[in-house]
Amino acid sequence: MTEPAPARGTAALARYLRTETVGGVVLLVATALALLAANSPLGGLYAGVRDFAVGPAALHLDLTVGEWVKDGLLAVFFFVAGLELKRELVVGELADRRTAALPVLAAFGGMVVPAIIAFAVGHGAPGAGQAWAIPVATDIAFALGVLSLAGSGIPAAARVFLLSLAVVDDLGAIIVIAVLFTAGLSPLPLLAAVLLGAAYWFAQRRRITTPWLYVPLAVATWLAVHGSGIHATIAGVALGLLTRVRADPGEDAAPSVRLEHRLQPWSAGLVVPVFAFFAAGVPVNGAALGAVFHDRISIAVMAGLFFGKFIGIFGTSYLAVRLGIGARPGGVTWRDISALAVLGGVGFTVSLLIAELSLTGDAAERAKTAVLIASALAALIAAALLLRRGRRTARELN
């Protein structure tokens, strides 16, 4: 018997949450290992591996291991993000305007307010022209990991709200990366990328399923985008958005669902933790931490993530409900939304990526340390709020 569509959708959401939850735990472990390696006698070896260059120079691919992870491996994460975004927009929670209104508006506020705060605090400091973008992103794997560990008493609708908010947040971060970090466009590689993307779309339309076509197309598209001057991870997003999300009659699942099912565990359990391992290895001794709290860009990042995310998500949600353009999910209280708004300040993966793209040298290290501090603080306070909610729910049930 064919499983009803709503049941399949619920199962897909549950599987997504489980995968991202496990990925969040692995992400924490990878971050801890990176910090231990960078601040131990192994620090030289760690930096040597991260900065070791490999690849053909003739193709401008003589990248360091850290750059291969940032530009290449992370494209898989962005491909999965593109698949999830396309599915949510076409057949998921964001397809219904009324249901989508609140998380979409909350995500928008949660990007704009942190950017404004970071820009205002860091204005005039070296690197502030792009560093304001660092706190715009929420890390879904990290956030769901915290939610799973501490949010047993929170309604399921609140989890869907957080997931929908994070999907829109991902779109915003993708746009920021594409706009801010395109140094200069090379027309021929860009044209090649467009043609390869069109070939991918055409193959989807023709219902071609063989990986012998899609894998070379994906690699060639990545190479073309990399050569065009646009950040190479955008290739993953573009191909994800070009993937078919509606199943044909008699088809068990659409290509986007099949690909997400296969790649999401690798993305959450391997790609993002490996990126975190090479990105989060920053010095955390007294001098390094002191420098963070005396650096305006670092203070701007922390203020944007911790205060900006809360004000943006909660404030926009409250205004949207009061003005009648959004509605709280069933069973979700304002205390739940406030806890989720604090959790939105966990801006790990994409914030670290933007820090590496927007700054260099010690300034990038300080900004990444600021991301770690703000994300840890947001995670701890959100966990406390969620645990308090769980105890209240348990008392009500008893």
C-alpha positions in Angstrom: 0.0 0.0 0.0 1.3 3.5 -0.8 1.8 5.7 2.2 -0.4 8.7 2.2 1.3 12.0 1.3 0.8 13.7 4.7 2.4 10.6 6.4 5.3 10.7 4.0 5.8 14.4 4.7 5.7 13.8 8.5 8.2 10.9 8.2 10.5 13.1 6.0 10.4 15.9 8.6 11.1 13.5 11.5 14.0 11.9 9.6 15.4 15.4 8.8 15.2 16.5 12.5 16.9 13.2 13.6 19.7 13.6 11.1 20.3 17.2 11.9 20.2 16.5 15.6 22.9 13.8 15.4 24.8 16.1 13.1 24.6 18.8 15.7 26.2 16.5 18.3 28.9 15.5 15.9 29.4 19.2 15.1 30.0 19.9 18.8 32.6 17.1 19.0 34.4 18.3 15.9 34.5 21.9 17.3 35.9 20.6 20.6 38.6 18.6 18.8 39.5 21.7 16.6 39.9 23.9 19.7 42.0 21.2 21.5 44.2 20.7 18.4 44.8 24.4 17.8 45.6 25.1 21.5 47.8 22.1 22.2 51.3 21.0 21.2 49.6 19.7 18.0 48.8 23.2 16.9 51.6 23.3 14.4 50.6 20.0 12.8 46.9 21.2 12.7 47.9 24.4 11.0 50.2 22.6 8.6 47.5 20.2 7.5 44.9 23.0 7.1 47.3 25.2 5.1 48.8 22.4 2.9 48.2 23.2 -0.7 47.1 20.5 -3.2 45.6 20.6 -6.6 46.5 21.5 -10.2 47.8 25.1 -10.4 47.0 25.2 -14.2 43.3 25.1 -13.3 43.7 27.6 -10.5 42.9 24.7 -8.1 46.1 24.7 -6.1 44.0 25.3 -2.9 44.9 24.5 0.7 43.1 21.7 2.5 41.1 24.3 4.4 40.0 26.0 1.1 39.1 22.6 -0.5 36.8 22.0 2.5 35.4 25.6 2.5 34.9 25.8 -1.3 34.5 22.2 -2.3 33.2 20.0 0.4 30.8 22.6 1.8 29.2 22.8 -1.6 27.5 19.4 -0.7 26.0 21.1 2.4 24.7 24.0 0.2 23.3 21.5 -2.3 21.3 19.8 0.5 20.2 23.3 1.7 19.1 24.1 -1.9 17.1 20.8 -2.0 15.4 21.5 1.3 14.7 25.1 0.3 13.1 24.1 -3.0 11.0 21.3 -1.3 9.8 23.7 1.5 8.9 26.4 -1.0 7.0 24.1 -3.4 5.4 21.4 -1.4 6.5 22.0 2.3 5.6 24.3 5.1 6.6 27.5 3.2 4.3 26.6 0.2 1.2 27.9 2.2 1.4 31.6 2.6 -0.5 31.9 5.8 1.6 29.1 7.5 4.8 30.5 6.1 4.2 34.1 7.0 5.4 34.0 10.6 8.7 32.0 10.2 9.5 33.9 7.0 9.0 37.3 8.6 10.9 36.1 11.8 13.8 34.9 9.6 13.9 38.3 7.8 14.0 40.2 11.1 16.6 37.7 12.4 18.8 38.7 9.5 18.3 42.4 9.2 18.5 43.4 12.9 21.8 41.5 13.6 23.3 43.1 10.4 22.2 46.6 11.5 23.5 46.1 15.0 26.8 44.7 13.8 27.2 47.5 11.2 26.4 50.2 13.8 28.9 48.7 16.4 31.6 48.0 13.9 31.2 51.1 11.7 34.6 52.7 10.9 36.7 49.7 12.0 38.9 48.0 9.4 36.9 45.2 7.7 33.5 46.5 8.9 32.3 46.9 5.3 31.7 43.2 4.9 31.9 41.8 8.5 28.4 43.1 9.3 27.2 40.0 7.4 28.8 37.5 9.8 25.9 37.4 12.3 23.0 37.0 9.8 23.0 33.2 9.7 21.5 30.6 12.1 23.1 27.1 12.2 20.3 24.6 11.8 22.4 21.6 12.8 23.7 23.2 16.0 20.3 24.7 16.9 18.4 21.4 16.4 21.0 19.6 18.4 20.4 21.9 21.3 16.6 21.7 20.8 16.7 17.9 20.8 18.8 17.7 24.0 16.9 20.3 26.0 13.6 20.8 24.3 11.6 17.7 25.0 8.7 19.7 26.5 8.4 22.0 23.5 5.5 21.4 21.0 6.3 19.8 17.7 5.0 22.9 16.0 7.8 24.9 17.5 10.3 22.6 15.9 8.7 23.1 12.5 8.8 26.9 13.1 12.5 26.7 13.8 13.1 24.5 10.8 11.1 26.8 8.5 12.9 29.9 9.9 16.3 28.3 9.3 15.4 27.4 5.7 14.6 31.0 4.9 17.7 32.1 6.9 19.8 29.8 4.7 18.4 31.6 1.6 19.3 34.9 3.0 22.8 33.8 3.8 23.2 32.3 0.3 22.2 35.7 -1.2 24.6 37.5 1.0 27.5 35.2 0.0 26.6 35.5 -3.7 26.3 39.3 -3.6 29.1 40.3 -1.2 31.8 37.8 -2.0 31.9 37.9 -5.8 35.2 39.7 -6.4 34.8 40.0 -10.2 32.9 38.0 -12.8 34.6 36.1 -15.6 32.1 35.9 -18.4 33.1 32.6 -20.1 33.2 30.4 -16.9 29.9 32.1 -15.8 28.3 31.2 -19.2 29.6 27.7 -18.9 28.0 27.4 -15.5 24.7 28.6 -16.8 24.8 26.2 -19.7 25.7 23.3 -17.4 22.9 24.3 -15.0 20.5 24.3 -18.0 21.7 20.8 -19.0 21.0 19.6 -15.4 17.5 21.1 -15.5 16.9 19.5 -18.9 18.0 16.1 -17.6 15.6 16.5 -14.7 12.8 17.4 -17.1 13.6 14.3 -19.2 13.4 12.1 -16.1 17.0 10.9 -16.5 18.2 9.3 -13.2 21.7 7.9 -13.8 24.5 9.3 -11.6 26.9 8.8 -14.5 25.4 12.0 -15.9 24.7 14.0 -12.8 28.0 13.6 -11.0 30.1 14.9 -13.9 27.6 17.7 -14.5 27.8 18.7 -10.8 31.6 18.6 -10.8 31.8 20.6 -14.0 29.3 23.2 -12.7 31.3 23.6 -9.5 34.5 24.1 -11.6 32.7 26.7 -13.8 31.3 28.6 -10.8 34.7 28.5 -9.1 36.3 30.0 -12.2 33.7 32.6 -12.6 34.5 34.5 -9.4 31.3 33.6 -7.6 31.8 31.6 -4.4 31.9 28.0 -5.5 29.4 26.8 -2.9 26.7 28.7 -4.9 26.9 25.9 -7.5 25.5 23.5 -4.9 22.6 25.8 -4.1 21.8 26.4 -7.8 21.7 22.6 -8.6 19.6 22.0 -5.5 17.0 24.6 -6.7 17.0 23.0 -10.2 16.1 19.6 -8.9 12.6 18.3 -9.4 10.6 18.1 -6.1 7.2 16.7 -7.3 6.9 13.0 -7.7 5.5 11.6 -10.9 2.5 9.2 -10.8 3.8 5.8 -9.8 7.1 7.3 -8.6 8.0 6.4 -4.9 9.6 9.8 -4.3 10.8 12.8 -6.2 14.5 13.2 -7.0 14.9 15.9 -4.4 13.6 13.6 -1.7 15.8 10.7 -2.8 18.9 12.9 -3.0 18.2 14.5 0.4 17.7 11.1 1.9 21.1 9.9 0.6 23.2 13.1 1.1 21.8 14.7 4.2 23.4 12.2 6.6 26.7 12.8 4.9 26.2 16.6 5.0 25.2 16.7 8.6 27.5 14.0 9.9 30.6 14.5 7.8 30.7 17.7 5.6 29.7 20.2 8.3 31.8 18.7 11.1 34.9 18.5 8.8 34.4 22.2 7.9 34.0 23.0 11.6 37.2 21.1 12.4 39.2 23.2 10.0 37.4 26.5 10.7 36.9 26.5 14.4 40.6 25.9 15.4 41.2 29.3 16.9 43.4 30.3 19.9 41.5 30.6 23.1 44.2 31.6 25.6 43.9 34.7 27.8 45.6 37.0 25.3 43.4 35.9 22.4 40.2 36.2 24.4 41.3 39.6 25.6 41.9 40.7 22.1 38.4 39.7 21.1 36.8 41.9 23.8 38.9 44.8 22.7 38.2 44.4 19.0 35.2 46.4 17.6 34.5 43.9 14.8 34.4 41.0 17.3 32.1 42.9 19.6 29.9 43.7 16.7 29.7 40.1 15.7 28.8 39.0 19.3 26.2 41.8 19.7 24.7 40.9 16.3 24.4 37.2 17.0 23.3 37.3 20.7 21.2 40.4 20.9 20.4 41.0 17.2 19.0 37.6 16.6 16.8 37.6 19.6 15.4 41.1 19.0 15.0 40.4 15.3 13.2 37.0 15.6 11.1 37.7 18.6 10.3 41.3 17.8 9.3 40.6 14.3 7.2 37.6 15.3 5.4 39.7 18.0 4.7 42.6 15.5 3.5 40.2 12.8 1.0 38.5 15.2 -0.2 41.9 16.6 -0.7 43.3 13.1 -2.5 40.1 11.9 -0.1 39.2 9.2 1.2 36.1 10.9 -0.2 33.5 13.4 1.6 31.6 16.1 1.6 27.8 15.5 -0.8 25.8 17.6 0.3 25.2 21.2 3.3 27.5 20.8 3.6 30.2 23.5 5.5 33.5 23.5 7.9 31.9 25.9 8.6 29.1 23.4 9.2 31.7 20.7 11.5 33.6 23.0 13.6 30.5 23.6 13.8 29.8 19.9 14.8 33.4 19.2 17.7 33.0 21.7 18.6 29.7 19.9 18.7 31.6 16.6 21.8 33.3 17.9 23.7 30.0 17.3 25.3 31.2 14.0 28.0 28.6 13.6 28.7 27.1 10.2 27.7 29.9 7.8 28.9 32.6 10.2 32.3 31.0 10.3 32.3 30.8 6.5 31.4 34.5 6.2 34.1 35.4 8.7 36.7 33.6 6.6 35.4 35.3 3.4 35.1 38.8 4.8 38.3 39.1 6.9 41.9 37.8 6.8 44.6 36.9 9.3 44.2 37.8 13.0 41.0 39.7 12.3 39.4 36.6 10.9 40.6 34.5 13.9 39.1 37.1 16.3 35.8 37.2 14.4 35.6 33.4 14.4 36.3 33.3 18.2 33.5 35.9 18.6 31.2 33.6 16.7 32.1 30.7 19.0 31.5 32.7 22.1 28.2 34.2 21.0 27.0 30.8 19.7 27.9 29.0 22.9 26.3 31.7 25.1 23.1 31.6 23.0 23.0 27.8 23.1 23.5 27.6 26.9 20.8 30.2 27.6 18.4 28.7 25.1 19.0 25.3 26.7 18.1 26.7 30.1 14.9 28.2 28.8 13.9 25.0 27.1 14.6 22.9 30.2 12.5 25.2 32.2 9.7 24.8 29.7 10.1 21.0 29.9 9.8 21.1 33.7 6.7 23.2 33.5 5.1 20.8 31.0 5.9 17.8 33.2 4.3 19.5 36.2 1.2 20.3 34.2 0.9 16.6 33.1 1.3 15.4 36.6 
